[in-house]
Amino acid sequence: MKKAMQSTSLDAYKSIDLSRQEKIILGALATLGSRATNRQIAKYTGWETSTVSGRMNDLFKSGKVIINRKVKDKETNRTVIEWAQNILK
């Protein structure tokens, strides 16, 4: 299922030095209100959570995303990271 991308998503997609998957994840994060968990991004993109987790780890190491806060996942009842775009990078 394709979804229309907002201009913020397109801006994130055009970021340089990122893999295709990282660009898609940043676009999804922007579309989801600039804050989301791995599971929320996985649902949006249709990817496995493990795929998103690996790319988020890379984006975190490069400073493109930051930890916004820890939240309870409503489906698993586990504490998970809610990521946010690093607007300073």
C-alpha positions in Angstrom: 0.0 0.0 0.0 1.5 3.3 -1.1 1.0 6.5 1.0 1.5 10.1 0.0 4.7 11.6 1.4 4.7 15.0 3.0 7.4 17.5 2.0 9.2 16.9 5.3 9.5 13.2 4.3 10.9 14.2 0.9 13.4 16.5 2.6 14.6 13.6 4.8 14.7 11.3 1.9 17.1 13.6 0.0 19.6 13.6 2.9 23.1 12.7 1.7 25.3 9.9 2.9 22.5 7.6 3.9 21.4 4.2 2.7 18.1 3.8 0.8 16.5 2.2 3.9 17.8 4.9 6.2 16.3 7.6 3.9 13.0 5.8 3.9 13.0 5.4 7.7 13.8 9.2 8.1 10.9 9.9 5.8 8.6 7.7 7.7 9.7 9.2 11.0 9.0 12.7 9.6 5.5 11.6 8.4 4.7 10.0 11.8 5.2 13.4 13.6 9.0 13.2 14.0 8.7 10.8 16.9 8.0 7.1 16.7 9.1 3.6 18.0 10.7 0.9 15.8 7.4 -0.9 15.8 5.5 2.1 14.6 8.0 2.7 11.8 7.9 -1.0 10.8 4.1 -0.8 10.5 4.3 2.3 8.4 6.9 0.9 6.1 5.7 -2.7 6.0 9.1 -3.9 7.1 10.1 -6.3 9.8 10.9 -4.6 13.2 14.4 -6.1 13.1 15.1 -4.3 9.8 14.0 -1.0 11.3 16.0 -1.6 14.5 19.2 -2.1 12.6 18.8 1.0 10.6 17.7 3.1 13.6 20.9 1.9 15.4 23.0 3.2 12.5 21.0 6.5 12.4 21.5 6.9 16.2 25.3 6.3 15.9 25.5 8.9 13.1 23.5 11.4 15.2 20.6 11.7 12.7 18.1 10.5 15.4 18.1 10.8 19.2 16.3 9.0 22.0 13.2 11.1 22.7 12.0 9.1 25.7 11.2 5.5 26.8 7.5 4.5 26.4 5.4 1.3 27.0 4.6 -0.5 23.8 0.8 -1.0 23.8 1.1 -4.4 22.0 3.9 -6.0 23.9 3.7 -4.0 27.2 7.5 -3.6 27.1 9.5 -0.5 27.5 10.8 0.7 24.2 12.6 3.7 22.8 10.7 6.5 21.1 13.0 8.0 18.5 13.1 11.6 17.4 14.8 13.3 14.5 17.9 15.3 15.5 17.1 18.7 14.2 20.6 19.9 14.9 22.1 17.4 12.4 
